[in-house]
């Protein structure tokens, strides 16, 4: 399907990028967005190792060269020495959006006490919103359920494309707009 709306999906994992195990995070994000979005869009996927410069370069390329309005990462958000996705994201964003990480941790904390170890973050680079998610598919879904209502409006505010959601899956919140029933 050809469309102008491009969404970057980046799996950050030494083992998945080396083929030691199958990437589950990236496909979980793509499946979630396929259910949630009714606007036609094209995924631009990458599976890369936990390397700060490579992550930063990948995020820059997806935003600046590929024209992605939304870039969603999975993996590399914990406290382990190789977990550097938030640092790489902070290296390339122009405006931090800390509310995304705060909400994702709050939602995750209701499920598992180790959510306080998670370092998800988000930010704006040009006309792209970058959101870091955890690595486990179930946690990815829970976090996207929490933040997805705000993502289309955020992309509106940074002059990106108009993203529509399926209200049976997720209701996008846009101030001043009456909810569709």
C-alpha positions in Angstrom: 0.0 0.0 0.0 1.5 3.3 -1.0 0.8 6.4 1.2 2.4 9.6 2.3 2.1 8.6 6.0 5.2 6.8 7.1 5.8 5.4 10.5 9.1 4.2 11.7 9.3 1.0 13.9 12.7 0.4 15.4 13.6 -2.7 17.3 16.7 -2.2 19.4 18.2 -5.6 20.4 21.7 -7.0 20.1 20.3 -10.6 19.9 17.4 -9.9 17.5 19.6 -7.9 15.2 22.1 -10.8 15.2 19.4 -13.3 14.4 19.8 -15.2 17.7 16.1 -14.9 18.2 13.1 -13.5 16.3 12.1 -9.9 16.8 8.7 -9.9 18.6 8.6 -6.2 19.6 8.6 -4.6 16.1 5.9 -6.9 14.8 3.8 -6.2 17.9 4.0 -2.5 17.3 3.1 -2.9 13.6 0.2 -5.2 14.5 -1.1 -2.7 17.1 -0.9 0.3 14.7 -2.5 -1.8 11.9 -5.5 -2.3 14.3 -5.6 1.2 15.8 -5.1 3.4 12.7 -7.6 3.7 9.9 -5.5 6.2 8.0 -3.4 4.4 5.3 0.2 4.2 6.4 3.5 2.5 5.5 5.8 1.0 8.1 9.5 1.7 7.8 11.1 -1.0 10.0 14.6 -1.4 11.3 16.2 -4.0 13.6 19.4 -2.7 15.1 21.8 -3.5 17.9 22.0 -1.6 21.2 24.5 1.0 20.0 23.9 4.6 21.0 25.3 6.2 17.8 23.6 3.7 15.5 20.2 4.2 17.3 20.6 8.0 17.1 21.6 7.8 13.4 18.6 5.5 12.7 16.2 7.9 14.4 17.6 10.9 12.5 17.4 9.0 9.2 13.8 8.0 9.8 12.7 11.5 10.8 14.8 13.6 8.3 15.3 11.3 5.3 12.4 8.8 5.4 9.8 11.5 6.5 8.3 9.4 9.3 5.8 11.4 11.3 5.9 8.8 14.1 8.9 6.7 15.2 8.2 4.0 17.8 11.1 2.1 19.3 11.1 -1.1 21.3 13.9 -2.3 23.6 16.9 -0.8 25.3 14.9 1.1 27.9 16.0 -0.7 31.1 18.9 -0.1 33.5 21.4 -2.6 31.9 24.7 -1.2 30.6 23.7 -1.9 26.9 20.2 -0.2 27.4 20.9 3.2 25.7 17.7 3.9 23.6 16.6 6.8 25.8 20.0 8.4 25.7 20.2 8.0 21.9 16.6 9.5 21.7 17.7 12.4 23.8 20.7 12.9 21.5 18.4 13.6 18.5 15.2 15.2 19.8 14.6 19.0 19.9 11.8 18.9 22.4 11.4 16.3 25.2 7.9 15.1 25.8 8.3 13.6 29.4 4.6 13.0 29.9 4.7 10.0 27.6 7.3 8.1 29.7 5.5 9.2 32.9 2.2 7.8 31.8 3.7 4.5 30.4 5.5 3.9 33.7 2.3 4.6 35.7 0.3 2.2 33.6 3.0 -0.5 33.8 3.5 0.0 37.5 -0.1 -1.1 38.0 0.9 -4.5 36.4 4.4 -5.1 37.6 6.5 -3.5 40.4 9.7 -3.5 38.2 8.1 -0.8 36.0 10.0 1.7 38.0 13.2 0.4 36.3 11.8 1.4 32.9 13.2 4.6 31.2 10.9 5.1 28.3 10.9 8.6 26.9 9.6 10.6 24.0 10.4 13.7 22.1 10.0 15.7 18.9 12.5 15.9 16.1 11.3 18.2 13.3 7.9 16.9 12.3 8.4 13.5 13.9 7.3 12.2 17.3 9.7 9.6 18.7 8.3 7.3 21.4 10.4 4.7 23.3 8.5 1.5 24.3 9.5 -1.5 26.4 10.6 -4.7 24.7 7.9 -7.2 25.6 4.8 -7.4 23.3 2.3 -7.3 26.2 4.0 -4.3 27.7 4.1 -2.6 24.3 0.3 -3.0 23.9 -0.4 -1.7 27.4 1.9 1.3 26.9 0.4 2.1 23.4 -3.1 1.8 24.9 -2.1 4.5 27.4 -0.4 7.0 25.0 -2.1 6.4 21.7 -5.0 8.7 22.4 -2.6 11.7 22.5 -0.4 10.7 19.5 -2.6 11.9 16.6 -3.1 15.3 18.2 0.6 15.6 19.0 1.4 14.9 15.3 -1.2 17.6 14.4 0.6 20.1 16.6 3.9 19.5 14.9 2.3 19.9 11.5 2.4 16.2 10.6 -0.3 14.2 8.7 -3.8 13.7 10.1 -3.9 10.3 11.7 -7.3 8.7 12.3 -7.9 5.9 14.7 -10.5 3.2 14.8 -12.7 4.2 17.8 -13.4 0.5 18.5 -9.7 0.1 19.3 -8.6 3.5 20.5 -10.2 6.9 20.6 -7.8 9.8 19.5 -8.4 12.8 21.7 -8.4 16.2 19.9 -9.4 19.2 22.1 -12.5 20.9 20.8 -13.5 18.0 18.7 -16.6 16.1 19.6 -16.0 12.4 20.0 -17.4 10.3 17.1 -20.0 7.9 18.3 
